[in-house]
């Protein structure tokens, strides 16, 4: 009885391993059905990891999508002898999360830099995000931006929406929203610099 019990307990992990190996072979063979099964099997795990580390479910959805797109496009790089498929996907997830955090840091750095340009006197520095953003997003500076860029920045800063939320609200592709945000921040900084310069519009 003891021997049979042990065999019964060992059976599920063996079956799981075999199933994972089948999915791995399907991925390498570019089998779309196998890839759909891979997404169903590990999608929630990837999303949970991203949500926990990013603290934003919408941004986690973006990362989850990027992970599986990256897995499909980079399937030739998967080496079963180096580890199981699940571990490979977790590795991709970690890299994508790091990329997302780095992108967030770059955005915050740019905003902080623009704030310093707008208010170079450190004695007026304020750690409250809303007040910093109020200084950065001056009404006259925003009014000079193209409408799509202005609307994206307003929703991002004043309403604290993620780019995924902005895309959902406006119906624009996520890539377009990211492009508007990037170009809008660049233009906004140029406007602020011009206003702060001697003889500039704000002088």
Secondary structure, DSSP 8 states (H G I E B T S, - for coil): -HHHHHHHHHHHHHHHHHHHHHHHHHHHTT-HHHHHHHHHHHHHHHHHHHHHHHS-HHHHHHHHHHHHHHHHHTGGG--GGGS-HHHHHHHHHHHHHHHHHHHHHHHHHHHHHHHHHH---GGG----HHHHHHHHS-HHHHHTS-HHHHHHHHHHHTS---HHHHHHHH---HHHHHHHHHHHHHHHHHHHHHHHSTTSTT-
